[in-house]
Amino acid sequence: MSSVLIGASSASQLQDNLGAADVKLTADDLAQLDAATKPTSPYPNWFTDRVADGKVYAALGLSLATPPVR
């Protein structure tokens, strides 16, 4: 869910804020925004991936989200 907060202190500022609703994003713009705001794994998933035994995961054919520390 998204929302817009309008806190204009002048009529021209209000017009600028309302004009932002007419912005059209390209597929490339959306892809870049999606990549920049990709959610991270919640704890303990990120921690488990980080300390997991990479050799065991590789032997099982599983991929890790991040390279293991050890």
N, C-alpha and C positions, 0 to 999 in steps of 0.2 A: 504494500500500500504506500502511496506517496501523497504528499500534500504540499500546497504552496502557502507560505506565510507572506502576506502582503503587509509591509510596514512602511508605506509611503508617507513622506512628510510634505510632499508637494504634488500638484496635479501632473507635472511633467514626469516625476519619478513614478507615479502610478501608471502613466501611459507606457513608460519603459518596462515596468514589471508586467503589465498585461501583454505587451508585445512579445515577451519571452515565450508566451504560449504558442506563438506561430512559428517557432523554430522547427525546422525539418532536419532530422539527422539521417545521414546515409548509412548503408549497411556497414561500411567500414568504420564510421564513427561509433556505431552501436557495438561492433566487435571490439574496438579499442576500450570502450567503457566497460564492457563485460569482462575483459581481461584484467583491467585495472581494479575492478571491484569484486573479483572472484572470492567467494567466502572461503575461509580457512577451515580445516577440520577442527572440531571441538576437542577439548581434552577428554579422554586420554588418548584419542586416536593419533594426534600429532606426536605425542610423546612416545607411544608404542612404536610408530614408524621410525622415529629418530634413534631409538635404542635397540631396535630389532636386529637380529643376526642376519645380515645381508646374504650370506652364503646359504642359509636355510631357505630364505625366501626365494632366492634364485633357483635352488634345487627343486622347490615346489612350483616353480613357474609363476610366482607372485611378484608383483611390482610394488615398490615402496614409493610413497609420495615424495619423500626426500631421501637423499643418501644417508645411510646409517653413520653414526658418530664413530662406531668401532668396527 
